[in-house]
């Protein structure tokens, strides 16, 4: 009797173990087919975006643009029949909050990728957990630095032309327009200084005889009266602004007030609707580079964006920032559509590495590889005409920086 009972107990334990293994295998199979653990007919992705705090003016429209695209996409059948669930959480531009959000997105929401999130320092805080520990890719982050891509980091892919290359594009543009003496006006934090330093070498590469000087301004300065006086003393024939949008508007207003009429160029953060709203007619003629075409363009791809914004995100500003979000969402969708089989984190990473010609229409064609995780160096030239940003020419790739 004892032996029979023992055998029965052993058999029961064996069955229990096998059942546990089978359940675990089934769970893993289900997780793989769903991408991260859920419905195989859905793709779960997420993002951290500042919806409150000092940079909410960037995050809110960026989110609206991406939301409009994903809503339109799902209405058209999703990605190969799979609905996209884009979970967005407010990080208030705080790195510590971003890390907690990253844990929630990966652990609770079971996302297969972070798509169209916002912030350089915020993303970097999440790298150890998201990229290294969880192996979840971070795609199309709004922000970034050259160190992210040289050398390329596993699972990290970008669609935003680096600020340094934006400065190169502006420098080449000014020289091609005939500038002989360029003054770079920039804020004093190191990030602005580094970008400002990129103007001179590229300007001289285009024309070795060009003179380039720099003028440092204390960050968040609102009174540009003394700044303009210094600019007048240097007497440049072109000025390049490496400032925030409000600072650039303050510069433009004071320059007009003091009668300065030099050609003014700027990088993408200045090319915003807020610059025109703050500077008003003083912004007329301002030249800048952008990551996308002007939202006022008659291009069909831009028209599609405006139509979707009106339908799916009514009341939201269909400006540059929303178009950034739209473009990043579209790039992700186009690449994800190439995946055959389960849409997993690993599958998405491989798909990005093989994506050699992704054309979102509203931004440059993106080209990635295993050795190059930054999709583009190109920019769009835009000019303020009659109070509206207007595209000038097609996308342009600046001279390479040494």
VMD Tcl script that draws the C-alpha trace (Angstrom):
set ca {
  {0.00 0.00 0.00}
  {2.83 2.34 0.90}
  {4.65 1.67 -2.41}
  {1.45 2.23 -4.37}
  {0.83 5.55 -2.57}
  {4.39 6.65 -3.20}
  {4.07 5.82 -6.90}
  {0.81 7.76 -7.12}
  {2.43 10.76 -5.45}
  {5.38 10.63 -7.84}
  {3.04 10.37 -10.82}
  {1.03 13.32 -9.54}
  {4.16 15.40 -9.12}
  {5.32 14.48 -12.62}
  {1.97 15.45 -14.11}
  {2.05 18.73 -12.20}
  {5.55 19.53 -13.47}
  {4.61 18.69 -17.04}
  {1.49 20.80 -16.74}
  {3.53 23.72 -15.46}
  {6.04 23.39 -18.30}
  {3.23 23.14 -20.84}
  {1.48 26.21 -19.44}
  {4.75 28.17 -19.45}
  {5.46 27.12 -23.03}
  {1.98 28.10 -24.10}
  {2.35 31.43 -22.32}
  {5.64 32.10 -24.06}
  {4.15 31.10 -27.40}
  {1.26 33.43 -26.82}
  {3.58 36.21 -25.78}
  {5.70 35.77 -28.87}
  {2.75 35.74 -31.25}
  {1.32 38.87 -29.67}
  {4.63 40.68 -29.71}
  {4.86 41.33 -25.98}
  {2.20 39.35 -24.24}
  {-1.36 39.93 -25.28}
  {-3.61 39.79 -28.31}
  {-1.79 38.60 -31.48}
  {-4.06 40.93 -33.47}
  {-2.58 43.97 -31.69}
  {0.81 45.64 -31.44}
  {1.56 47.30 -28.12}
  {3.98 50.22 -28.19}
  {4.49 53.11 -25.79}
  {6.16 56.44 -25.16}
  {7.06 58.97 -22.49}
  {6.10 62.51 -23.49}
  {6.03 65.77 -21.48}
  {2.33 66.63 -21.32}
  {2.84 68.89 -18.31}
  {5.78 70.96 -17.12}
  {8.17 73.33 -18.91}
  {8.30 71.45 -22.24}
  {4.63 70.49 -22.52}
  {4.35 72.94 -25.42}
  {6.49 70.46 -27.36}
  {5.02 67.24 -26.02}
  {1.30 67.96 -26.42}
  {1.35 68.71 -30.18}
  {3.88 65.94 -30.83}
  {1.51 63.45 -29.16}
  {-1.46 64.81 -31.11}
  {0.31 64.31 -34.43}
  {1.25 60.71 -33.68}
  {-2.23 60.00 -32.26}
  {-3.81 61.27 -35.48}
  {-1.61 58.97 -37.55}
  {-2.22 55.85 -35.46}
  {-5.98 56.50 -35.35}
  {-6.03 56.87 -39.13}
  {-3.86 53.78 -39.51}
  {-6.12 51.65 -37.30}
  {-9.19 52.85 -39.19}
  {-7.52 51.61 -42.36}
  {-6.81 48.17 -40.89}
  {-3.68 48.74 -38.83}
  {-0.32 47.11 -39.57}
  {-0.93 43.95 -41.59}
  {-4.28 43.59 -39.87}
  {-2.94 44.30 -36.39}
  {-4.27 47.25 -34.40}
  {-1.64 49.58 -32.92}
  {-2.02 50.41 -29.22}
  {0.18 53.42 -28.48}
  {0.30 54.01 -24.73}
  {1.56 57.49 -23.84}
  {2.50 58.54 -20.30}
  {3.38 61.99 -19.04}
  {6.95 62.24 -17.76}
  {6.87 66.04 -17.25}
  {10.35 66.03 -18.87}
  {11.78 64.42 -15.72}
  {14.40 61.64 -16.10}
  {13.44 59.89 -12.82}
  {9.78 59.80 -13.78}
  {10.83 58.49 -17.18}
  {12.57 55.48 -15.63}
  {9.43 54.61 -13.64}
  {7.29 55.02 -16.76}
  {9.67 52.81 -18.71}
  {9.21 50.05 -16.11}
  {5.43 50.40 -16.36}
  {5.41 50.33 -20.14}
  {7.66 47.27 -20.35}
  {6.48 45.38 -17.28}
  {2.75 46.15 -17.14}
  {1.76 47.31 -20.60}
  {4.01 44.76 -22.32}
  {5.16 47.07 -25.09}
  {7.39 45.73 -27.83}
  {8.96 49.13 -28.50}
  {9.18 52.71 -27.28}
  {8.11 54.85 -30.24}
  {8.15 58.64 -30.67}
  {9.08 59.43 -27.08}
  {10.52 62.83 -26.15}
  {13.70 64.05 -24.49}
  {17.43 63.37 -24.61}
  {18.27 63.19 -20.89}
  {15.01 61.39 -20.23}
  {15.73 58.66 -22.77}
  {19.30 58.23 -21.57}
  {18.05 57.61 -18.04}
  {15.97 54.71 -19.37}
  {18.70 53.05 -21.46}
  {20.00 50.63 -18.78}
  {16.54 49.16 -18.14}
  {14.91 49.43 -21.56}
  {17.76 48.79 -24.00}
  {20.22 46.75 -21.98}
  {18.11 44.76 -19.52}
  {14.76 44.41 -21.29}
  {16.05 44.47 -24.90}
  {13.12 46.68 -25.94}
  {14.04 49.05 -28.78}
  {13.69 52.84 -28.51}
  {12.69 54.23 -31.88}
  {12.35 57.72 -33.38}
  {12.99 59.59 -30.11}
  {12.51 63.36 -30.38}
  {15.92 64.46 -29.17}
  {19.23 62.69 -29.06}
  {22.94 63.30 -29.38}
  {25.76 62.20 -31.62}
  {27.02 59.85 -28.91}
  {23.85 57.77 -29.32}
  {24.82 56.69 -32.81}
  {28.62 56.65 -32.88}
  {28.97 53.79 -32.33}
  {25.36 52.62 -32.83}
  {23.65 51.25 -29.71}
  {21.69 48.00 -30.00}
  {17.97 48.75 -30.25}
  {18.30 52.55 -30.53}
  {17.26 54.13 -33.85}
  {16.71 57.80 -34.66}
  {14.93 59.87 -37.30}
  {16.02 63.34 -36.20}
  {18.90 65.06 -37.97}
  {21.44 65.92 -35.28}
  {21.59 69.52 -34.10}
  {25.22 69.62 -35.20}
  {24.19 68.75 -38.76}
  {21.40 71.32 -38.61}
  {24.05 73.95 -37.83}
  {26.11 72.66 -40.75}
  {23.13 73.01 -43.07}
  {22.48 76.58 -41.93}
  {26.16 77.50 -42.35}
  {26.27 76.17 -45.89}
  {23.01 77.95 -46.74}
  {24.28 81.32 -45.51}
  {27.52 81.02 -47.49}
  {25.71 79.85 -50.62}
  {23.53 82.97 -50.28}
  {26.70 85.05 -50.44}
  {27.52 85.71 -46.78}
  {31.14 86.74 -46.19}
  {31.00 87.56 -42.50}
  {28.82 85.40 -40.27}
  {28.00 85.96 -36.60}
  {26.62 83.05 -34.57}
  {24.44 84.22 -31.67}
  {23.92 81.42 -29.17}
  {22.87 80.69 -25.59}
  {25.57 79.89 -23.06}
  {24.74 76.28 -21.97}
  {27.23 73.73 -23.30}
  {24.68 72.06 -25.58}
  {24.11 75.34 -27.46}
  {27.84 76.15 -27.55}
  {28.65 72.76 -29.10}
  {26.09 73.28 -31.86}
  {27.26 76.85 -32.50}
  {30.82 75.64 -32.98}
  {29.76 73.57 -35.99}
  {29.02 76.65 -38.10}
  {32.56 77.84 -38.75}
  {34.22 74.66 -40.13}
  {31.42 73.97 -42.60}
  {31.16 77.62 -43.66}
  {34.88 77.62 -44.41}
  {34.59 74.30 -46.22}
  {32.13 75.95 -48.61}
  {34.19 79.16 -48.83}
  {37.59 79.34 -47.07}
  {37.55 83.15 -47.08}
  {34.40 83.43 -44.94}
  {34.82 84.99 -41.48}
  {32.84 83.45 -38.61}
  {32.53 84.89 -35.11}
  {30.39 83.90 -32.13}
  {28.44 85.94 -29.58}
  {27.38 84.23 -26.34}
  {24.11 85.22 -24.66}
  {22.99 84.21 -21.18}
  {20.31 81.52 -21.38}
  {16.68 82.75 -21.14}
  {17.67 86.37 -21.72}
  {14.61 88.50 -22.49}
  {16.19 91.94 -22.95}
  {18.13 91.80 -26.21}
  {18.92 95.52 -26.36}
  {22.61 95.09 -25.37}
  {22.90 92.00 -27.54}
  {21.79 93.86 -30.66}
  {24.21 96.66 -29.84}
  {27.05 94.10 -29.84}
  {25.81 92.63 -33.13}
  {25.81 96.09 -34.71}
  {29.36 96.63 -33.53}
  {30.53 93.40 -35.20}
  {28.71 94.36 -38.42}
  {28.10 90.87 -39.91}
  {26.25 90.38 -43.18}
  {24.49 87.24 -41.86}
  {23.47 86.08 -38.39}
  {22.90 82.49 -37.31}
  {20.70 81.94 -34.25}
  {21.30 78.93 -32.02}
  {18.66 79.91 -29.47}
  {15.31 78.72 -28.15}
  {12.19 79.96 -29.93}
  {11.36 82.68 -27.33}
  {14.97 83.91 -27.35}
  {15.03 84.03 -31.13}
  {11.77 86.02 -31.14}
  {13.25 88.48 -28.64}
  {16.31 88.87 -30.86}
  {14.22 89.47 -33.98}
  {11.98 92.07 -32.32}
  {14.90 94.08 -30.96}
  {16.81 93.81 -34.24}
  {13.85 95.27 -36.12}
  {13.47 97.99 -33.49}
  {17.12 99.00 -33.91}
  {17.01 98.85 -37.70}
  {19.17 95.78 -38.32}
  {18.44 94.11 -41.63}
  {21.03 91.35 -41.99}
  {19.88 87.96 -43.25}
  {19.03 85.76 -40.26}
  {19.29 81.95 -40.23}
  {18.42 79.44 -37.50}
  {18.29 75.75 -36.66}
  {15.11 73.67 -36.20}
  {14.10 74.65 -32.61}
  {13.64 78.23 -33.89}
  {11.55 77.09 -36.86}
  {8.33 76.94 -34.85}
  {4.95 78.62 -34.96}
  {5.74 80.14 -31.56}
  {8.60 82.19 -33.05}
  {6.21 83.91 -35.47}
  {3.55 84.34 -32.79}
  {6.04 86.07 -30.49}
  {8.06 88.05 -33.04}
  {5.13 88.88 -35.34}
  {6.23 90.90 -38.40}
  {9.83 90.96 -37.11}
  {10.05 87.28 -38.13}
  {9.39 88.05 -41.79}
  {12.18 86.68 -43.98}
  {13.69 84.48 -41.25}
  {15.38 81.44 -42.77}
  {15.71 78.17 -40.86}
  {16.04 74.43 -41.28}
  {13.43 71.92 -40.17}
  {13.07 68.16 -39.86}
  {9.86 68.11 -41.89}
  {8.18 70.07 -44.65}
  {6.23 73.18 -43.74}
  {2.73 72.27 -42.48}
  {1.33 74.82 -44.96}
  {2.66 72.88 -47.97}
  {0.35 71.78 -50.78}
  {2.23 68.46 -50.92}
  {-0.28 65.53 -50.80}
  {1.55 63.93 -47.87}
  {1.22 67.14 -45.86}
  {-2.41 67.53 -46.91}
  {-3.09 64.02 -45.59}
  {-1.61 65.11 -42.26}
  {-3.81 68.21 -42.05}
  {-6.93 66.22 -42.94}
  {-6.20 63.56 -40.32}
  {-5.50 66.17 -37.65}
  {-8.83 67.84 -38.33}
  {-10.65 64.51 -38.16}
  {-8.90 62.69 -35.33}
  {-7.37 65.48 -33.23}
  {-9.71 68.45 -33.75}
  {-8.68 71.61 -31.95}
  {-5.02 70.61 -31.82}
  {-2.40 72.74 -33.59}
  {-1.38 71.13 -36.89}
  {2.06 72.73 -36.86}
  {5.66 71.57 -37.07}
  {5.65 69.71 -33.74}
  {2.53 67.73 -34.61}
  {4.07 66.93 -37.98}
  {7.15 65.59 -36.18}
  {4.95 63.19 -34.24}
  {3.05 62.19 -37.37}
  {6.26 61.53 -39.32}
  {7.80 59.39 -36.57}
  {4.63 57.31 -36.24}
  {4.55 56.82 -40.01}
  {8.19 55.71 -40.17}
  {7.54 53.10 -37.49}
  {4.43 51.79 -39.25}
  {6.14 51.52 -42.63}
  {9.01 49.52 -41.15}
  {6.75 47.32 -38.98}
  {4.71 46.41 -42.07}
  {7.76 44.61 -43.48}
  {7.78 42.11 -40.60}
  {6.61 38.64 -41.53}
  {5.27 36.77 -38.51}
  {5.16 37.85 -34.86}
  {5.88 41.52 -34.19}
  {8.37 41.16 -31.34}
  {11.02 43.50 -30.01}
  {13.71 41.46 -31.75}
  {11.76 41.41 -35.03}
  {11.31 45.19 -34.95}
  {15.02 45.73 -34.33}
  {15.93 43.51 -37.28}
  {13.38 45.27 -39.47}
  {14.93 48.65 -38.71}
  {18.40 47.34 -39.52}
  {17.12 46.30 -42.96}
  {15.08 49.46 -43.67}
  {17.05 51.14 -46.44}
  {14.41 53.37 -48.07}
  {11.57 54.52 -45.81}
  {9.73 57.50 -47.27}
  {7.20 59.15 -44.94}
  {6.60 61.89 -47.51}
  {6.67 64.73 -44.99}
  {10.29 64.18 -43.91}
  {13.47 62.89 -45.59}
  {13.78 59.32 -46.81}
  {15.16 57.27 -43.91}
  {17.97 54.77 -44.43}
  {19.12 52.48 -41.64}
  {21.51 49.56 -41.39}
  {23.17 47.40 -38.75}
  {26.02 49.92 -38.66}
  {24.00 53.13 -39.03}
  {21.06 53.69 -36.68}
  {20.42 57.35 -37.58}
  {18.04 57.48 -40.51}
  {18.97 60.84 -42.01}
  {21.27 63.87 -42.02}
  {18.96 65.87 -44.27}
  {16.84 68.91 -43.45}
  {14.15 71.02 -45.06}
  {14.83 74.71 -45.62}
  {11.92 76.91 -44.55}
  {11.35 80.68 -44.73}
  {8.80 82.99 -43.09}
  {6.70 84.59 -45.82}
  {3.64 86.71 -45.03}
  {3.60 85.39 -41.48}
  {3.73 81.69 -42.42}
  {6.53 79.16 -42.62}
  {6.99 78.06 -46.25}
  {9.23 75.28 -47.57}
  {12.13 76.34 -49.77}
  {13.26 73.67 -52.20}
  {13.45 70.00 -51.34}
  {15.23 68.15 -48.54}
  {18.91 69.03 -48.38}
  {21.92 67.15 -47.00}
  {24.64 69.49 -45.68}
  {28.36 68.96 -46.24}
  {29.85 66.31 -43.99}
  {31.42 67.55 -40.77}
  {35.11 66.65 -40.28}
}
mol new
graphics top color blue
foreach p $ca { graphics top sphere $p radius 0.5 }
foreach p [lrange $ca 0 end-1] q [lrange $ca 1 end] { graphics top cylinder $p $q radius 0.2 }
display resetview
